Amino acid sequence: MNEIAPIRFCPLCGNKVEEREAFGAIRPVCPACSYIHFQDPKVAAGVLVQSEGKVLLVRRINVPMQGKWTLPAGFVDGQEDPRSTAVRECLEETGLEVEIVDLVDVLYGLEHQRGASIVIFYRGRIVGGELSAGDDADAVAFFDADNLPPLGFQATEQVLARWVSERADSSDCG
């Protein structure tokens, strides 16, 4: 797991912080104004969209994982409902409007220094729009479970493995 860059200066007064014990852990503490820094996790939200038995993926144009395929996802803005984030990111990256149907999973694990610590994935249903790559994606397409492209991020792999497993389980029951 990647480390988060340490805070060196107080965000309130600008003085250099010191590492001290506070609330049961070693944390950055400002000796001038007594501010204690608690590292908040970055949160992302994404959406699993299916159509005709295929899953919607986007190809990343940015590092990390440039050229790899992921589920439409992005960072939750401050004061933004994660469901709204998933809907917004899907529209920005794929041109498709979706509504959230249910929660797929909440995953923890920082995959790179500038990434999210928590990723919330929802299942979405297409309600409008036209398929078109945008924002930080240079391609968008639907893929069969047995013909997935090179994937980026473990979170994408975990959600798609679950999707593949659910599809297999439902076909066994029919």
C-alpha positions in Angstrom: 0.0 0.0 0.0 1.3 3.5 -0.8 2.0 6.1 1.8 0.2 9.4 2.0 2.5 12.4 1.8 3.0 13.9 5.3 1.7 17.3 6.3 4.6 19.6 7.2 2.9 22.9 7.9 -0.2 23.9 9.8 -3.1 24.6 7.4 -4.5 27.2 9.9 -1.5 29.4 10.8 1.3 28.1 8.5 3.8 27.2 11.3 5.8 24.0 11.0 4.1 21.1 12.7 5.7 18.6 15.1 5.0 14.9 15.4 3.4 14.3 18.8 1.1 11.8 20.5 -2.5 13.0 20.3 -5.6 11.0 20.7 -3.8 7.7 20.9 -1.5 8.1 17.8 1.5 10.1 16.6 0.0 13.0 14.6 1.1 16.4 13.2 0.5 19.0 15.9 1.1 22.8 15.5 3.1 24.1 18.5 1.8 27.7 17.8 -2.0 27.2 17.6 -2.4 23.6 18.9 -4.1 22.4 15.7 -4.0 18.6 15.5 -4.1 17.1 12.0 -6.2 14.0 11.4 -5.6 12.4 8.0 -9.0 12.2 6.3 -9.4 9.6 3.6 -9.9 10.5 0.0 -13.2 9.0 -1.2 -14.1 8.1 -4.8 -17.3 6.7 -6.2 -18.0 4.7 -9.3 -20.7 3.0 -11.2 -21.2 -0.5 -12.6 -23.4 -0.2 -15.7 -24.6 -3.2 -17.7 -26.4 -3.4 -21.0 -27.3 -6.5 -22.9 -25.1 -8.6 -20.6 -22.0 -6.4 -21.1 -20.3 -4.0 -18.7 -19.4 -0.4 -19.4 -15.7 0.5 -19.1 -13.6 3.6 -19.9 -10.0 3.7 -21.0 -7.9 6.2 -18.9 -5.8 8.9 -20.5 -4.1 10.0 -17.3 -1.5 8.3 -15.1 -1.6 6.2 -13.2 -3.0 3.3 -15.2 -2.9 5.3 -18.4 -4.3 3.1 -21.3 -6.0 0.7 -18.9 -9.7 0.2 -18.6 -11.7 1.0 -15.4 -15.3 1.5 -14.3 -16.5 5.1 -14.6 -15.4 6.7 -11.3 -13.9 9.7 -9.7 -13.3 11.7 -6.4 -16.2 12.7 -4.3 -16.2 16.5 -3.9 -16.6 18.0 -0.5 -20.3 18.1 0.5 -21.2 15.9 -2.5 -23.3 12.8 -2.1 -21.2 9.8 -3.4 -24.3 8.7 -5.4 -24.2 12.1 -7.2 -20.5 11.6 -7.8 -21.0 8.2 -9.5 -23.8 9.7 -11.7 -21.7 12.8 -12.5 -18.5 10.8 -13.3 -20.4 8.4 -15.6 -21.9 11.3 -17.6 -18.5 13.1 -17.8 -16.6 10.0 -18.9 -19.1 8.1 -21.0 -21.8 10.6 -22.1 -24.4 8.3 -20.5 -26.9 9.4 -17.9 -27.6 6.8 -15.2 -29.7 6.4 -12.1 -28.4 4.6 -9.1 -30.1 1.2 -8.5 -28.2 -0.1 -5.5 -24.8 -0.4 -3.7 -22.4 -2.9 -5.1 -19.5 -2.6 -2.6 -17.3 -0.3 -0.5 -13.6 -1.0 -0.9 -10.7 0.2 1.1 -7.1 0.4 0.0 -4.9 3.2 -1.2 -3.5 2.0 -4.6 -1.3 5.0 -5.3 -0.3 8.2 -3.4 -2.8 10.5 -5.1 -5.6 7.9 -5.1 -8.6 7.3 -3.0 -8.5 5.3 0.2 -12.2 4.4 0.0 -14.1 3.6 -3.2 -17.8 3.3 -3.3 -19.3 1.4 -6.2 -23.0 1.6 -7.2 -25.0 -0.3 -9.8 -26.5 2.1 -12.3 -29.2 1.9 -15.0 -28.9 3.9 -18.2 -31.6 6.6 -18.5 -30.3 8.8 -21.3 -27.4 10.2 -23.1 -25.2 9.0 -25.9 -22.1 6.8 -25.6 -19.1 9.1 -26.0 -15.7 9.2 -24.3 -15.0 12.4 -22.4 -13.2 14.0 -19.5 -10.2 11.7 -18.6 -11.2 8.9 -20.8 -10.2 8.5 -24.5 -12.4 5.4 -25.2 -15.6 3.9 -23.8 -17.2 0.6 -24.6 -19.2 -2.3 -23.3 -17.4 -5.6 -22.8 -18.5 -9.3 -22.3 -17.4 -10.9 -19.1 -15.2 -13.3 -21.0 -13.5 -10.6 -23.1 -12.4 -7.9 -20.7 -9.6 -5.5 -21.7 -6.5 -4.8 -19.7 -7.8 -3.5 -16.4 -6.4 -0.8 -14.1 -6.8 -0.7 -10.4 -7.5 -3.5 -8.0 -10.8 -2.0 -7.1 -12.0 -2.3 -10.7 -10.7 -5.9 -10.8 -12.6 -6.8 -7.5 -15.9 -5.3 -8.6 -15.7 -6.9 -12.0 -14.7 -10.3 -10.5 -17.8 -10.0 -8.3 -19.9 -9.1 -11.4 -18.6 -12.1 -13.3 -19.3 -14.3 -10.3 -22.9 -13.0 -9.9 -23.5 -13.6 -13.6 -22.3 -17.2 -13.3 -24.4 -17.8 -10.2 -27.5 -16.4 -11.9 -27.0 -18.6 -15.0 -26.6 -21.7 -12.8 -30.0 -21.1 -11.3 -31.9 -20.8 -14.6 
